[in-house]
Amino acid sequence: FWFLRHCVNRIRIHTSDYELILVDNGSDVGVEFMKKEADKYIRNDKNLGFAVACNQGFEVCEGEFIVCSNNDIFVYRDWARALYWTFSDNPDCGVAMPGLMKQTDDARVALEISEPDLSVNYDKYGRGAEFGSCFMVKKELFDKLKEEDGYVFDERFLKAFSEDRDLWRRVRLMGLETIRTHKTRIFHQGNATVAKLENRKQYTSPNRIYFHKLQELETKENKLTEKEKDSLREDAQREYEDSLKT
């Protein structure tokens, strides 16, 4: 709850003209805070996983641009503008991602820093970026993904892990790029929620196997059917369970 409270507060301070959608994945603390702060609040009775929760939020988004963020992110002045500029500077940008703060890995210290250090690579963009904890997309891209695949995040990825890498893969199959800007940097604690999961490997391992199967078999010219993806997911689960026996 500490991270969520400060994450929302930083968004309030450093963002204008936006709608805040909070998806509560079965939290037992901070519920009243979320209800009060959110412009739209979605409540799940249990943790349905990152992919499901994000898709629920995307369904009620109305703006031209969408930012998806974890709750252990702290933003700074002009962060949203910098992500927006990434699209105007790069016509093939499908997803814009921020740089990461280098000054500290201590969340309490990060809250005391007024501005992140932007002196390194300020005018450079990193293509092929992969960072799923905070990113901006155009709503029309998500609408197109839903039209083609029926979803934004593939909910076959259980709890968390690798669903973001799969999304970047599908964006690139559409001829677009994932790009990191260094005109803003954010603080990311990392694993603030995931660390609470028991036996994470039961999710990470089959998810990773499933992702690599998709990466190997699906191309722009050879789109997999939903039935084929179901089969690959079952194969991934079976491979993971077999590995436990050896």
PADOFI-419569 format. One record per residue: x, y, z of N, C-alpha, C, O in turn; residue in one letter. Coordinates in steps of 0.2 Angstrom, whole numbers, padded with zeros to 4 digits, always signed. Layout:
XYZXYZXYZXYZa ...
END
This chain:
+0004-0006+0000+0000+0000+0000+0004+0006+0000+0002+0011-0003f +0010+0006+0003+0015+0012+0003+0017+0014-0004+0016+0020-0005w +0019+0009-0008+0021+0010-0015+0015+0013-0019+0015+0018-0022f +0009+0010-0018+0003+0012-0022+0001+0020-0020+0000+0024-0025l +0001+0021-0014+0000+0028-0011+0004+0033-0015+0002+0038-0017r +0011+0032-0014+0016+0036-0017+0016+0036-0025+0017+0042-0028h +0014+0031-0028+0014+0030-0035+0008+0035-0038+0009+0039-0042c +0002+0034-0034-0004+0038-0036-0002+0046-0035-0004+0050-0039v +0001+0047-0029+0002+0054-0028+0007+0057-0033+0006+0063-0035n +0012+0054-0035+0017+0056-0040+0013+0058-0047+0015+0063-0050r +0009+0053-0049+0005+0054-0055+0001+0061-0054+0000+0065-0059i -0003+0061-0048-0007+0067-0047-0003+0074-0048-0005+0079-0051r +0003+0074-0045+0008+0080-0045+0010+0081-0052+0011+0087-0054i +0012+0076-0056+0016+0077-0062+0013+0076-0068+0016+0075-0074h +0006+0075-0068+0002+0074-0074-0004+0078-0075-0007+0080-0070t -0006+0080-0081-0012+0084-0082-0016+0081-0087-0013+0077-0092s -0022+0083-0087-0027+0080-0092-0027+0073-0093-0025+0070-0099d -0029+0069-0088-0029+0062-0089-0035+0059-0085-0038+0062-0081y -0036+0053-0086-0040+0049-0082-0037+0043-0078-0033+0039-0081e -0038+0042-0072-0034+0037-0068-0039+0031-0067-0044+0032-0064l -0036+0026-0070-0040+0019-0069-0036+0015-0065-0030+0013-0066i -0039+0012-0059-0035+0008-0055-0039+0001-0055-0045+0001-0053l -0035-0004-0056-0038-0011-0056-0035-0014-0050-0029-0015-0049v -0039-0016-0045-0038-0019-0039-0038-0027-0040-0043-0030-0040d -0032-0030-0039-0032-0037-0040-0032-0041-0034-0028-0045-0032n -0038-0040-0030-0039-0044-0024-0035-0041-0018-0033-0045-0014g -0034-0035-0018-0030-0032-0012-0034-0032-0006-0040-0032-0006s -0030-0033+0000-0034-0033+0006-0032-0027+0010-0034-0026+0016d -0028-0022+0007-0026-0016+0010-0027-0010+0005-0026-0012-0001v -0028-0004+0007-0029+0001+0002-0035+0002-0002-0035+0006-0007g -0040-0002-0001-0046-0002-0005-0050+0004-0005-0051+0007-0010v -0051+0007+0001-0054+0013+0001-0050+0019-0002-0053+0024-0005e -0044+0019-0001-0039+0024-0005-0040+0023-0012-0041+0029-0016f -0040+0017-0015-0041+0016-0022-0048+0019-0025-0048+0022-0030m -0053+0017-0021-0060+0019-0023-0060+0027-0023-0063+0030-0027k -0057+0030-0018-0057+0037-0018-0053+0041-0023-0055+0046-0026k -0047+0038-0025-0043+0041-0029-0044+0040-0037-0043+0044-0041e -0047+0034-0038-0048+0032-0045-0054+0036-0048-0059+0037-0045a -0053+0038-0055-0058+0040-0059-0063+0034-0061-0069+0035-0061d -0059+0028-0062-0063+0022-0063-0059+0017-0059-0053+0016-0059k -0063+0013-0055-0060+0008-0051-0063+0001-0052-0070+0000-0053y -0059-0004-0053-0061-0011-0055-0059-0015-0049-0053-0015-0048i -0063-0019-0047-0061-0024-0041-0062-0031-0043-0067-0033-0045r -0056-0035-0042-0057-0042-0043-0056-0045-0035-0052-0042-0031n -0060-0050-0034-0060-0053-0028-0054-0057-0026-0052-0058-0020d -0050-0059-0031-0044-0062-0030-0039-0060-0036-0041-0057-0040k -0033-0062-0035-0027-0060-0040-0028-0064-0046-0027-0070-0046n -0031-0061-0051-0032-0064-0058-0026-0064-0062-0026-0067-0068l -0021-0060-0060-0015-0060-0064-0014-0053-0068-0019-0050-0069g -0008-0052-0070-0006-0045-0073-0010-0045-0080-0013-0039-0081f -0010-0050-0084-0013-0049-0090-0021-0048-0090-0023-0043-0093a -0024-0051-0086-0031-0050-0085-0033-0044-0082-0037-0040-0085v -0029-0041-0077-0031-0035-0074-0029-0029-0079-0033-0024-0080a -0024-0030-0083-0023-0024-0088-0028-0024-0093-0030-0019-0095c -0030-0030-0096-0035-0030-0101-0042-0027-0098-0045-0024-0102n -0043-0028-0092-0049-0025-0089-0049-0018-0089-0054-0014-0090q -0043-0015-0087-0042-0008-0087-0042-0005-0094-0045+0000-0095g -0039-0009-0099-0039-0006-0106-0047-0006-0109-0048-0001-0113f -0051-0010-0106-0058-0010-0109-0062-0004-0107-0066-0002-0111e -0060+0000-0102-0064+0006-0100-0060+0012-0102-0062+0017-0100v -0054+0012-0105-0050+0018-0107-0054+0021-0112-0056+0018-0117c -0053+0028-0112-0057+0032-0117-0052+0037-0121-0053+0040-0126e -0046+0038-0118-0041+0043-0121-0038+0040-0127-0038+0035-0129g -0035+0045-0130-0031+0043-0137-0025+0039-0135-0023+0035-0139e -0022+0041-0129-0016+0037-0127-0017+0034-0120-0021+0037-0116f -0014+0028-0120-0015+0024-0113-0008+0023-0110-0003+0021-0114i -0007+0024-0104-0001+0022-0100-0003+0017-0096-0008+0017-0092v +0001+0011-0096+0000+0006-0091+0006+0006-0087+0012+0006-0089c +0004+0006-0080+0010+0006-0075+0009+0002-0069+0003+0000-0067s +0014-0001-0067+0014-0005-0060+0013+0000-0055+0014+0006-0056n +0012-0003-0049+0011+0002-0043+0017+0004-0039+0017+0007-0034n +0023+0001-0042+0029+0003-0038+0034+0007-0043+0040+0007-0043d +0030+0012-0046+0033+0017-0051+0033+0024-0048+0027+0025-0046i +0038+0028-0048+0038+0035-0046+0039+0039-0052+0045+0038-0055f +0035+0043-0054+0036+0047-0060+0039+0054-0058+0038+0056-0052v +0041+0058-0063+0044+0065-0062+0041+0070-0067+0038+0068-0072y +0043+0076-0066+0040+0081-0070+0041+0080-0078+0046+0077-0080r +0036+0081-0082+0036+0080-0089+0036+0073-0091+0038+0072-0097d +0035+0068-0087+0036+0061-0089+0031+0059-0095+0033+0056-0099w +0025+0061-0094+0020+0059-0099+0022+0063-0106+0021+0060-0111a +0024+0069-0106+0025+0073-0112+0031+0069-0115+0031+0069-0121r +0036+0067-0111+0042+0064-0115+0040+0057-0118+0042+0056-0124a +0035+0054-0115+0033+0048-0119+0029+0049-0125+0030+0046-0130l +0025+0055-0124+0021+0057-0130+0026+0059-0136+0025+0058-0142y +0031+0063-0134+0036+0065-0139+0039+0059-0143+0041+0060-0149w +0040+0054-0140+0043+0048-0143+0039+0046-0149+0042+0044-0154t +0032+0047-0149+0028+0045-0155+0029+0050-0160+0030+0048-0166f +0030+0057-0159+0030+0062-0164+0037+0062-0167+0038+0063-0173s +0042+0059-0163+0049+0059-0166+0051+0053-0169+0056+0052-0173d +0047+0048-0168+0048+0041-0171+0041+0039-0174+0037+0036-0171n +0040+0040-0181+0034+0038-0184+0032+0030-0184+0026+0029-0184p +0037+0026-0183+0035+0019-0182+0035+0017-0175+0035+0011-0173d +0034+0021-0170+0034+0019-0163+0027+0016-0162+0022+0019-0163c +0027+0010-0159+0021+0007-0157+0020+0008-0149+0014+0008-0147g +0026+0007-0146+0026+0008-0138+0031+0012-0136+0037+0011-0138v +0030+0017-0132+0035+0021-0129+0036+0019-0122+0032+0019-0118a +0043+0019-0120+0045+0017-0113+0049+0022-0110+0053+0025-0114m +0049+0023-0104+0054+0028-0100+0061+0025-0099+0061+0019-0098p +0066+0029-0098+0072+0027-0095+0071+0026-0088+0066+0028-0085g +0076+0022-0085+0076+0021-0077+0081+0025-0074+0086+0027-0076l +0079+0028-0068+0083+0032-0064+0089+0028-0062+0089+0022-0060m +0095+0031-0062+0101+0028-0060+0104+0031-0053+0109+0028-0051k +0101+0036-0051+0104+0039-0045+0103+0035-0038+0107+0036-0034q +0098+0031-0038+0097+0027-0032+0093+0021-0033+0089+0021-0038t +0093+0016-0029+0089+0010-0029+0085+0010-0023+0081+0005-0021d +0085+0016-0019+0081+0016-0013+0075+0020-0014+0075+0026-0016d +0069+0017-0013+0063+0021-0015+0062+0027-0010+0059+0032-0013a +0064+0027-0004+0063+0033+0000+0067+0039-0002+0066+0045-0002r +0073+0037-0004+0078+0042-0007+0075+0045-0014+0075+0051-0015v +0072+0040-0018+0069+0043-0024+0064+0048-0023+0063+0052-0027a +0060+0047-0018+0055+0052-0017+0057+0059-0015+0054+0064-0016l +0063+0059-0012+0066+0066-0011+0070+0069-0016+0072+0075-0016e +0071+0065-0022+0074+0068-0028+0069+0072-0032+0064+0069-0034i +0071+0078-0033+0066+0083-0037+0066+0081-0044+0061+0082-0047s +0072+0080-0047+0072+0079-0054+0077+0073-0055+0083+0073-0052e +0076+0068-0060+0081+0063-0062+0086+0066-0066+0085+0071-0069p +0092+0063-0066+0097+0065-0070+0096+0063-0077+0096+0057-0079d +0095+0068-0082+0094+0067-0089+0100+0068-0093+0099+0069-0099l +0106+0069-0090+0112+0071-0094+0114+0065-0099+0118+0067-0104s +0113+0059-0098+0115+0054-0102+0110+0052-0107+0105+0050-0106v +0112+0052-0113+0108+0050-0119+0102+0053-0120+0097+0051-0122n +0101+0060-0118+0095+0063-0118+0092+0063-0125+0086+0063-0125y +0096+0065-0130+0093+0065-0137+0093+0058-0140+0091+0058-0146d +0094+0053-0137+0094+0047-0140+0088+0042-0138+0086+0043-0133k +0086+0038-0143+0081+0033-0142+0083+0026-0142+0088+0025-0147y +0081+0022-0138+0083+0015-0138+0078+0011-0142+0072+0010-0139g +0079+0008-0147+0074+0004-0151+0075-0003-0149+0080-0006-0147r +0069-0007-0149+0069-0014-0147+0069-0014-0139+0071-0019-0137g +0066-0009-0136+0066-0009-0129+0061-0014-0126+0056-0015-0130a +0062-0016-0120+0057-0021-0117+0057-0019-0110+0061-0021-0106e +0051-0016-0108+0050-0014-0101+0043-0014-0100+0039-0009-0103f +0040-0018-0096+0033-0019-0096+0030-0016-0090+0024-0016-0089g +0034-0012-0086+0031-0010-0079+0028-0003-0080+0025+0000-0076s +0030+0001-0086+0027+0007-0087+0028+0009-0094+0034+0009-0097c +0023+0010-0098+0023+0011-0105+0017+0015-0108+0012+0014-0105f +0018+0018-0114+0013+0022-0117+0011+0019-0124+0016+0017-0127m +0005+0018-0125+0003+0016-0132-0003+0021-0134-0006+0024-0131v -0004+0021-0141-0010+0024-0144-0016+0019-0143-0015+0013-0144k -0022+0021-0141-0027+0017-0140-0029+0013-0146-0031+0008-0146k -0028+0016-0152-0030+0013-0158-0026+0007-0160-0028+0002-0163e -0019+0007-0157-0015+0001-0158-0019-0005-0154-0019-0011-0156l -0021-0004-0147-0024-0009-0143-0030-0011-0147-0032-0017-0146f -0034-0006-0150-0040-0008-0153-0039-0013-0159-0043-0018-0160d -0033-0012-0162-0032-0016-0168-0029-0023-0166-0031-0028-0169k -0026-0023-0160-0024-0029-0157-0030-0034-0155-0030-0040-0156l -0035-0030-0152-0041-0034-0150-0045-0036-0156-0048-0042-0156k -0045-0032-0161-0048-0034-0167-0045-0040-0171-0048-0045-0173e -0038-0040-0171-0035-0046-0174-0034-0052-0170-0035-0058-0172e -0033-0051-0163-0031-0057-0159-0037-0058-0154-0037-0064-0151d -0041-0053-0152-0046-0054-0147-0044-0052-0141-0048-0052-0136g -0038-0049-0140-0036-0047-0133-0030-0043-0134-0027-0042-0140y -0028-0039-0129-0021-0035-0129-0016-0040-0126-0012-0042-0129v -0016-0041-0119-0012-0046-0116-0015-0053-0117-0021-0054-0116f -0011-0058-0118-0013-0065-0119-0014-0067-0112-0009-0068-0108d -0020-0069-0110-0022-0071-0103-0019-0078-0102-0021-0081-0096e -0016-0082-0107-0014-0088-0105-0007-0088-0101-0005-0093-0098r -0004-0082-0101+0001-0081-0096-0002-0080-0089-0005-0075-0088f +0000-0084-0085-0003-0084-0078+0001-0080-0073+0007-0079-0073l -0003-0076-0069-0001-0072-0064+0003-0066-0067+0001-0060-0068k +0010-0067-0069+0014-0062-0072+0020-0066-0075+0021-0072-0074a +0024-0062-0079+0030-0064-0082+0029-0066-0089+0025-0070-0091f +0032-0063-0094+0033-0064-0101+0027-0062-0105+0027-0062-0111s +0021-0060-0102+0016-0058-0106+0017-0051-0109+0015-0049-0115e +0022-0047-0106+0024-0041-0109+0028-0042-0115+0028-0039-0120d +0033-0047-0114+0037-0048-0120+0033-0051-0126+0035-0050-0132r +0028-0055-0125+0024-0057-0130+0020-0051-0133+0019-0051-0139d +0018-0046-0129+0015-0040-0132+0020-0037-0137+0018-0035-0142l +0026-0036-0135+0031-0032-0139+0032-0036-0145+0033-0033-0151w +0032-0043-0145+0033-0047-0151+0027-0046-0156+0029-0045-0162r +0021-0046-0153+0016-0045-0158+0015-0038-0161+0013-0037-0166r +0018-0033-0157+0018-0026-0160+0023-0026-0165+0022-0022-0170v +0029-0029-0165+0034-0029-0170+0031-0033-0176+0033-0031-0182r +0027-0038-0175+0024-0042-0181+0020-0037-0185+0018-0038-0191l +0017-0032-0182+0013-0027-0185+0017-0021-0189+0014-0017-0192m +0024-0022-0188+0028-0017-0192+0030-0011-0188+0032-0006-0190g +0028-0011-0181+0030-0006-0177+0035-0007-0172+0038-0013-0172l +0038-0002-0168+0044-0003-0164+0042-0001-0157+0038+0003-0155e +0046-0004-0152+0046-0003-0145+0052+0002-0144+0057+0000-0145t +0051+0008-0141+0056+0013-0141+0056+0016-0134+0051+0018-0131i +0063+0016-0131+0064+0019-0125+0066+0026-0126+0071+0027-0130r +0063+0031-0122+0066+0038-0122+0070+0039-0116+0069+0036-0111t +0075+0043-0117+0079+0045-0111+0078+0053-0109+0081+0056-0105h +0072+0055-0112+0070+0062-0110+0066+0062-0103+0064+0067-0101k +0065+0056-0101+0062+0055-0094+0065+0049-0091+0066+0044-0095t +0066+0049-0085+0068+0043-0081+0063+0042-0075+0061+0047-0072r +0061+0036-0074+0057+0035-0068+0060+0030-0063+0065+0027-0065i +0058+0030-0057+0060+0025-0052+0056+0019-0052+0050+0020-0052f +0059+0013-0052+0055+0007-0052+0058+0003-0047+0064+0001-0047h +0054+0001-0042+0057-0003-0036+0058-0010-0039+0063-0013-0038q +0053-0013-0043+0054-0020-0045+0051-0025-0040+0054-0025-0035g +0047-0029-0043+0045-0035-0039+0041-0033-0032+0041-0038-0027n +0039-0027-0032+0035-0026-0025+0029-0030-0024+0028-0031-0018a +0026-0032-0029+0020-0036-0028+0022-0044-0030+0020-0048-0026t +0026-0045-0035+0027-0051-0037+0031-0055-0032+0030-0061-0031v +0035-0052-0028+0039-0055-0023+0035-0059-0018+0037-0063-0014a +0028-0057-0017+0024-0060-0012+0021-0066-0015+0018-0070-0011k +0022-0068-0021+0019-0074-0024+0023-0080-0021+0030-0080-0021l +0020-0085-0019+0023-0091-0017+0025-0096-0023+0021-0096-0027e +0031-0099-0023+0033-0103-0028+0032-0100-0035+0029-0102-0039n +0036-0094-0036+0035-0091-0042+0037-0095-0048+0034-0094-0054r +0041-0100-0048+0043-0104-0053+0037-0107-0057+0037-0109-0063k +0032-0109-0053+0026-0112-0056+0023-0108-0061+0019-0110-0065q +0024-0101-0061+0021-0097-0066+0027-0095-0071+0026-0095-0077y +0033-0093-0068+0038-0090-0073+0040-0095-0078+0041-0094-0084t +0041-0102-0075+0044-0107-0080+0039-0108-0086+0041-0108-0091s +0033-0110-0084+0029-0112-0090+0027-0106-0094+0026-0107-0100p +0027-0100-0091+0026-0094-0095+0031-0093-0100+0030-0091-0106n +0037-0094-0098+0043-0093-0102+0044-0098-0108+0045-0096-0113r +0042-0104-0106+0042-0109-0111+0037-0108-0116+0038-0108-0122i +0031-0106-0114+0025-0104-0119+0027-0098-0123+0026-0098-0129y +0031-0093-0120+0033-0087-0124+0038-0089-0130+0037-0087-0136f +0043-0093-0128+0048-0095-0133+0045-0100-0139+0047-0099-0144h +0039-0103-0137+0036-0107-0142+0032-0102-0147+0033-0103-0153k +0029-0097-0144+0026-0092-0149+0031-0089-0153+0030-0088-0159l +0036-0087-0150+0042-0083-0153+0045-0087-0159+0046-0084-0164q +0045-0094-0158+0048-0098-0163+0043-0099-0169+0045-0100-0175e +0037-0100-0167+0032-0103-0172+0028-0097-0176+0026-0098-0182l +0027-0092-0173+0022-0087-0176+0026-0081-0179+0031-0079-0177e +0024-0080-0185+0027-0075-0190+0022-0071-0192+0016-0072-0192t +0024-0065-0196+0019-0061-0199+0015-0065-0204+0009-0063-0205k +0018-0069-0208+0015-0073-0213+0011-0079-0210+0007-0082-0213e +0013-0081-0204+0010-0087-0201+0007-0086-0194+0010-0087-0189n +0001-0083-0194-0002-0081-0188-0005-0088-0185-0009-0092-0188k -0004-0089-0178-0007-0095-0175-0014-0094-0173-0016-0088-0172l -0018-0099-0173-0025-0099-0171-0025-0099-0164-0020-0101-0160t -0031-0097-0161-0032-0098-0154-0031-0105-0151-0029-0106-0146e -0034-0110-0155-0033-0117-0154-0026-0119-0153-0024-0123-0149k -0022-0117-0158-0015-0118-0158-0011-0115-0152-0007-0119-0149e -0013-0109-0150-0010-0106-0144-0012-0110-0138-0008-0111-0133k -0018-0112-0138-0020-0116-0132-0016-0123-0131-0014-0125-0126d -0015-0126-0137-0011-0132-0137-0004-0130-0135-0001-0134-0131s -0001-0125-0137+0006-0123-0135+0006-0122-0128+0011-0124-0125l +0001-0119-0125+0001-0117-0118+0001-0124-0114+0004-0125-0109r -0003-0129-0116-0004-0135-0113+0003-0139-0113+0005-0142-0109e +0006-0138-0119+0013-0141-0120+0018-0138-0115+0022-0142-0112d +0018-0132-0114+0022-0128-0110+0021-0130-0103+0026-0131-0099a +0015-0131-0101+0014-0133-0094+0016-0140-0093+0019-0142-0088q +0015-0145-0098+0017-0152-0098+0025-0152-0097+0028-0156-0093r +0029-0148-0101+0036-0148-0101+0038-0146-0094+0043-0149-0091e +0035-0141-0091+0037-0138-0085+0036-0144-0079+0041-0145-0075y +0030-0147-0079+0029-0152-0075+0034-0158-0075+0036-0161-0071e +0035-0160-0082+0040-0166-0083+0047-0164-0080+0050-0168-0078d +0049-0157-0081+0055-0155-0078+0056-0156-0071+0061-0157-0068s +0050-0156-0067+0050-0157-0060+0052-0164-0058+0054-0166-0052l +0050-0169-0062+0051-0176-0061+0058-0178-0062+0060-0184-0060k +0062-0174-0065+0069-0176-0067+0074-0174-0061+0080-0175-0062t 
END
